[in-house]
């Protein structure tokens, strides 16, 4: 007796090129939507502005702690000005700067790390010897510290 062997068709395993391309396209579309929704540029700018708010508050707290320890006298190097960010000579000098010429020297706050370990610098707007933060004293003796480099039209100013 003869038995007839039937040839069974071979089943290929794996994915076709078309299937792989469709999956890659779908992932690319979803990734694009997620990136637009997250908006990393805005997130980074918000993070830098948050750091600026913290830095401005730290500097002002240091100035007022200095005043508390010195019978209400704030550092004499803080200029009297109607606005914080102008003139440019209101910029605070960095800790350890090579020269504080034309800048506000608040090294009294960092001497022996008594009030601040070091003066904070702006995440993007510091100059060679400046911190990127500005300080001014009003005619009434109120001190304002500001960050003119704030992003997204934010106004970062603290006055006490």
PEVENTA-V675701 format. One line per field, one symbol per residue. ss: DSSP state (~ for helix, > for strand, _ for the rest). phi: phi as a letter, one per 30 degrees, with the letter a starting at -180 (. if undefined). burial: + if it has 24 or more other C-alpha atoms within 12 Angstrom, else -. Layout:
# PEVENTA-V675701
ss = ???
phi = ???
burial = ???
This chain:
# PEVENTA-V675701
ss = ________________~~~~~~~~~~~~~~~~~~~~~~_~~~~~~~~~~~~~~~~~~~~~~~~~~~~~~__________>_______~~~>>>__________>__~~~~~~~________________>>>>>>>>_____>>>>>________>>>>_
phi = .cccccddddcdcjcdddddddddddddddddddddddhedddddddddddddddddddddddddedddbhicdedddddadbddbdddddddddiddacdibdccdddcdhhdcbdaddcdebcdceccdjcbbacddcjdcbcbbddechidccbbbb
burial = -----------------------------------------------++-++++++++++++++-+-------++-+++++-+++--++++++++----+--++++++++----++-++++++--+--+++++++++----++++++++++----+++++
